[in-house]
Amino acid sequence: MTNSAGASFWDLNLAEMRDLIASVKPTPGGGSVSVVSAVFGLALISKGIAISLRHVDTDSPRQQILLEAKNSLGISMKRLGAFADADANTFQTYLRARAMPHITEDETQARALAMNTALLDAIRIPLEAAREMCTCMAVADTATKLSDDRVLSDVVAGALLLRASISSVLLNVDINLVHLSDSALREHLHSQRVQLEEAPAQQSEDIRQQFHSRMTGSSS
């Protein structure tokens, strides 16, 4: 989310971020906050991997897999970080489009086009963000399997934050889909949305079970 000075959501400190989220301003809303939560979840997983890497044998298969996982998470954190700003900016664009004059036929058509373009972006951005998060769930599963016990709670907490963020960011798709007039496109995008929420369900449950098994010494 950028302000009049062009600052990003990520330029705020935590107190400023908290207060802005809690304010009556329209942005940031659920989409941006969901993405930020996902990024913090990835940061926790990355922390667990970084600490685990300090205790693995050099040039071992485990080290290589963890390094690749850490690099992948770094890329995803940057991508998702951009979505947090994009989500808020798109909503602001939609509000500006709604405020356009619509007295003449040309004005009405221009306003409708601007609103529809912003509406499609408001659906596309959370879908893309959720897709990136789903990719990260596979990395989280790998990190859970290979991270040290001492950091396992951080890794799993990050994975569960990520899972919750997928569900919450997709609510932005739901609230915008109802305003889409093209029924075929609406059904197509809804199908994508459902698949994205269902995709990581088993991975999330596996991660929970891995944590429970390792903490209790259970093999089940």
N, C-alpha and C positions, 0 to 999 in steps of 0.2 A: 504494500500500500504506500503510495507516495503522497506527500503533502504538497502545498504550494511551492515549497522550496525544492521539491524533487527528492526528499528523503525517503528511504525505504523503511518498511516495518522493522527491518533488522537493525536500523540505526537507533532504535529506541532502547533504553535500558528496561529491565524487568518491571520496575515500578511504573514507568511511563506506559509500557505495554499493558499492564494490568488495568491501569486507570482508564486508558483509551478504550479497552474492551468493555469495561463496565459503564462507559459513558452513554449518553443518548445519541451519539453520532451513529449514522447508519453503518459505517465501516470502522474497524474490522468487525466482521460477523462470524458466523459459524464456519464458513468455508476456510477463511484465513486462519482462524484459531485451530481448526482441525489439522491443517497443514503444519502449523507451528508445533503442535503436539506431536505429530509424526516425526518432525525433524528432531525434536528433543528425544523421542524414543530411539531414533537411529543413533543419536549421539551417545546414548547410554550403551547401546550394543557395541558401538565403536570403541567406547571406553573399555568394555569388557574384553574385547579382542586385543586392544593395545596392551593391556596388563597381562593377558595370557601369553602374548608374544614374547614377553620378557622371560618366560619360563619354558620355552620350547627349544628343542634342539635345532641348531642352525642347519638349513638345507633339508630339513625333514619334510615329509609330505604334509604333516599338520601345519608347519610354519607356512608353507606355500599356500595352502588353502585359506588360512587365516589372513595372510597378507592380501590375497585376492579379494576376500570378503571385506576387509577394511577399505581397500581402494574402491570397491563397488559402492560401499556405503557413503564414502566421501563424495562421489559423483552424484549419488541420489540426493544427498543433503543439499547440494547446490541447486539441483533441478527443482526440488520441492520448495526450497527457499524462494525461488522465483515465482512459483505458483501462489505463495501466500500474498505477495504484492499484486500479482495479476488478478486474483480473485476479487480483491477489494477494488482495484482500479476498474474492473469490468462492471461492477455494480454501480460505481460512480458514473460510468459512461451511460449505463441504462437510465439512471436518474436524469442525466442531462438530456437524453433523447426524449424522455417523457415530458420534459419541460419545454420542448421545442414548440413553436407556434403551429397550429393546425386549423387555421380558419379557411384558407383557400385549398383547392384540391391538390395543388402542387405541394403545399406545406404539409398536408395530411399524408400524402404519399411519402415524402421525405422523412417525416417523423416515424411513420410505420416501418420504413426500411431501416432506419437507425435503431429503433427499438428491437426489431427482429434480429439484427446483426448482434447487438449487445446481448440479447436473450440467448442466442446460440452459443456465444462465447461463455456466458454464465453457466451453461450446461457442459460445454466442452472442457473447460478448465478443471472443474472437480472430477470429471471422468478421467482426464489425463493424470491428475494428481493421484487418484485412487489406483490407476493402472501402475504408476511408479511405485506406490506403496505395496501393491501386491507382489511386484518383483522383489521388493526388499524382504517380504515375508520368507522367501526361500533362503535368503542370506541369513535372516534371523534364526531359522531352523538349523542351518549349518553352524552358526556361532554358538547356539545352545549345545549342540553336540560336542564341540571342540574347545569351548572355553573352560578355564579353570573353575573349580567349585567356589573359590573365594569371590569370584565376580559373577557367578551364575544368576544371582538375584537381580543384578543390574541388567544383564542381558535379557532375562525373561521379562523384567518390568518394561524394558524398552520394546520388546516384541508385543507385549499386550497393549501398550500405548499405541503402537503402530496399528494393531488390529482394530482397536476402538476408533482410531482416526479414519480408517477406511469406511467404517459404517457411518461416522458422523459427517465426513465430507460429502458422502453420497446423498445426504439429506438435501444438499443444495441442488442436486440434480432433480430430486423429487419436486421441490417447491417451484422450480422453473419449468419443468416439463408440462405442468398443467396449463401454462400460458402459451404453449406451442400449438399453432393452429393446424399444422401439417400432421395429420393422424398417423400416416405411414412412418414419417420420420420420428414422431413421438414414440411409436411402438418399438422402432429399431433402437433408439437411444435408451429406452426403458429396459430392453433386453440386455444391452451392454451393462447397464447399471446393476441389474440383478446378478449377472455373471460375476461382476467384480466383487460384489459383497459375498457371494457364496464361495468364490475361489479359495480364499485363505482360511476358511472355517476349519478344515481338517489340519492344516499346518498349525493353527493356533492351538488346537486341542492336543496335537502331538507335542508341542513345546511345553504345555502345561504338564503333560504326563512325564516328559523327560525330567522336568524340574522336580516333580514329586518323587520320581524313582531315584534320582541321584541324591536327594536330600534325605530320603528314608532308607536308602540302600536296597530298595525293592527292585526286582527284575521285571515286574509286571507293569 
